[in-house]
């Protein structure tokens, strides 16, 4: 999980410019879920318990490049085959409005750009090919 993020905020008071620091807590996680089929509610309950803000998930095994809202989180996911691969990113509802860009590169790579205060975060979810796969698949990745 990530440490606190310190963001500098400037405010004008008359002719003076004052700098104040604001601490925003972001808790990040990455989880190889094995399969998201039938587990989405269970996953979100675990994220609520651990107060996770943003989660990258791998091996979702969901088909398509879509979004879904699940109990206080928004999920972006990308997958080609139901029985293989797939990645996703879950973001807590209070941060969803700060998402400015979502890119689904493939069923193994996706990214989300989030602006928190004045800081930009690029969150990337990647599911690399396993050791036993053919060399051409690894090179293509």
TAPECOR-V432900 format. One record per pair of residues at least 24 apart in sequence whose ideal C-beta (glycine too) atoms are under 10 Angstrom apart, sorted by the first residue. I is the first residue (numbers start at 1). J is the second residue. D is the distance in Angstrom with one decimal. If there is no record, write none. Layout:
I,J,D / I,J,D
//
This chain:
1,25,9.9 / 1,26,8.8 / 1,27,4.8 / 1,28,5.8 / 1,29,6.4 / 1,30,9.9 / 1,50,8.2 / 1,51,9.2 / 1,52,7.6 / 1,53,9.3 / 2,26,5.6 / 2,27,6.6 / 2,28,4.5 / 2,29,9.2 / 2,53,8.6 / 2,54,8.7 / 2,121,9.3 / 3,27,9.6 / 3,28,9.9 / 5,116,6.7 / 5,117,8.0 / 5,119,6.4 / 5,121,8.2 / 6,117,9.6 / 6,119,9.1 / 7,116,7.1 / 7,117,3.8 / 7,118,5.9 / 7,119,5.5 / 8,117,8.5 / 8,118,7.2 / 8,119,9.2 / 9,117,6.6 / 9,118,7.0 / 10,118,9.0 / 22,116,10.0 / 22,117,6.2 / 22,118,9.5 / 23,117,9.8 / 24,53,9.3 / 24,95,9.8 / 24,116,5.5 / 24,117,6.0 / 24,119,8.2 / 25,51,8.3 / 25,53,7.6 / 26,52,9.3 / 26,53,4.7 / 26,54,6.6 / 26,92,9.4 / 26,95,8.1 / 26,114,8.8 / 26,116,6.7 / 26,119,9.7 / 26,121,7.6 / 26,123,9.8 / 27,51,5.6 / 27,52,4.9 / 27,53,5.0 / 27,54,7.8 / 27,55,9.1 / 27,92,9.2 / 28,52,7.3 / 28,53,6.8 / 28,54,5.1 / 28,55,7.3 / 28,56,7.9 / 28,121,9.0 / 28,123,7.5 / 29,53,8.8 / 29,54,7.6 / 29,55,4.6 / 29,56,7.4 / 29,57,8.9 / 29,90,9.0 / 30,54,9.7 / 30,55,7.1 / 30,56,4.5 / 30,57,7.6 / 30,58,7.4 / 30,89,9.9 / 30,123,9.8 / 30,124,10.0 / 30,125,7.4 / 30,126,9.1 / 31,55,6.2 / 31,56,7.4 / 31,57,5.2 / 31,58,7.3 / 31,59,9.3 / 31,88,9.8 / 31,90,9.3 / 31,125,9.8 / 32,56,9.7 / 32,57,7.6 / 32,58,4.7 / 32,59,5.4 / 32,60,9.8 / 32,127,7.7 / 33,57,4.9 / 33,58,6.9 / 33,59,5.9 / 33,60,6.3 / 33,61,8.5 / 33,86,9.1 / 33,88,8.4 / 34,58,9.1 / 34,59,5.7 / 34,60,9.3 / 34,61,8.2 / 35,59,6.7 / 35,60,7.3 / 35,61,4.6 / 35,62,8.7 / 35,82,9.4 / 35,83,9.0 / 35,86,8.8 / 36,60,4.2 / 36,61,6.4 / 36,62,5.5 / 36,68,9.8 / 36,70,9.9 / 36,75,8.5 / 36,77,7.6 / 36,79,9.0 / 36,86,7.5 / 36,88,7.1 / 37,61,5.9 / 37,62,7.1 / 37,82,7.9 / 37,83,9.9 / 40,68,7.6 / 40,70,5.1 / 40,71,8.6 / 40,73,9.2 / 40,75,7.4 / 40,88,9.8 / 40,90,9.2 / 41,70,6.9 / 41,71,6.6 / 43,70,8.0 / 43,71,9.8 / 43,73,8.8 / 43,75,9.1 / 43,88,9.8 / 43,90,7.7 / 44,70,5.0 / 44,71,4.8 / 44,72,6.9 / 44,73,5.5 / 44,75,8.7 / 44,90,7.4 / 44,92,9.8 / 45,70,9.9 / 45,71,7.7 / 47,71,9.2 / 47,72,8.6 / 47,73,6.6 / 47,90,6.7 / 47,92,7.9 / 48,72,6.8 / 48,73,8.5 / 48,92,9.0 / 51,92,8.9 / 52,90,8.0 / 52,91,9.9 / 52,92,7.5 / 53,90,9.4 / 53,91,7.3 / 53,92,5.0 / 53,94,8.3 / 53,95,6.2 / 53,114,9.3 / 53,116,9.2 / 54,89,6.9 / 54,90,7.1 / 54,91,5.3 / 54,92,7.2 / 54,95,7.0 / 54,99,9.9 / 54,112,7.9 / 54,114,7.2 / 54,116,9.9 / 54,121,8.1 / 54,123,5.7 / 54,125,9.8 / 55,88,8.4 / 55,89,7.1 / 55,90,4.5 / 55,91,8.0 / 55,92,9.0 / 55,123,9.2 / 55,125,8.7 / 56,87,7.3 / 56,88,7.5 / 56,89,5.6 / 56,90,8.2 / 56,110,8.7 / 56,111,9.6 / 56,112,9.1 / 56,123,6.6 / 56,124,7.3 / 56,125,3.6 / 56,126,7.8 / 56,127,9.3 / 57,86,8.5 / 57,87,6.8 / 57,88,4.6 / 57,89,7.4 / 57,90,6.7 / 57,125,6.7 / 57,127,9.0 / 58,85,8.2 / 58,86,7.7 / 58,87,5.5 / 58,88,8.1 / 58,108,8.4 / 58,125,6.6 / 58,126,7.4 / 58,127,3.9 / 58,128,8.7 / 59,84,8.4 / 59,85,6.6 / 59,86,6.3 / 59,87,8.1 / 59,88,9.7 / 59,108,9.9 / 59,127,6.0 / 60,85,8.0 / 60,86,3.6 / 60,87,6.5 / 60,88,5.0 / 60,107,9.0 / 60,125,9.5 / 60,127,8.7 / 61,85,7.4 / 61,86,5.2 / 61,107,9.8 / 62,86,5.4 / 62,87,9.7 / 62,88,7.4 / 62,107,9.7 / 63,107,8.9 / 64,104,9.5 / 64,107,9.8 / 65,102,9.0 / 65,103,9.9 / 65,104,4.3 / 65,106,9.7 / 65,107,8.8 / 65,110,8.1 / 66,104,9.4 / 67,96,9.7 / 67,102,8.2 / 69,93,8.0 / 69,96,8.8 / 74,99,8.0 / 74,112,9.9 / 76,102,5.3 / 76,103,9.6 / 76,104,7.6 / 76,110,6.8 / 76,111,9.6 / 76,112,6.4 / 76,125,8.9 / 77,104,8.4 / 77,107,9.5 / 77,110,7.8 / 77,125,9.1 / 78,102,9.4 / 78,103,9.3 / 78,104,3.9 / 78,105,7.9 / 78,106,7.1 / 78,107,5.8 / 78,108,8.5 / 78,109,8.2 / 78,110,5.0 / 78,125,8.8 / 79,104,9.4 / 79,106,9.5 / 79,107,4.9 / 79,108,9.3 / 79,110,9.9 / 79,127,9.7 / 80,106,7.8 / 80,107,4.2 / 80,108,9.2 / 81,107,7.4 / 84,108,9.8 / 84,127,9.8 / 85,127,5.8 / 85,129,9.0 / 86,110,9.6 / 86,125,9.9 / 86,127,7.3 / 87,111,9.7 / 87,124,9.2 / 87,125,4.4 / 87,126,6.9 / 87,127,5.1 / 88,112,10.0 / 88,125,6.4 / 88,127,9.8 / 89,114,9.5 / 89,123,5.9 / 89,124,8.6 / 89,125,5.1 / 90,125,9.6 / 91,123,8.2 / 95,121,9.7 / 99,123,9.4 / 106,140,9.3 / 106,141,8.3 / 108,137,9.9 / 108,140,9.8 / 108,141,6.3 / 109,141,8.2
//
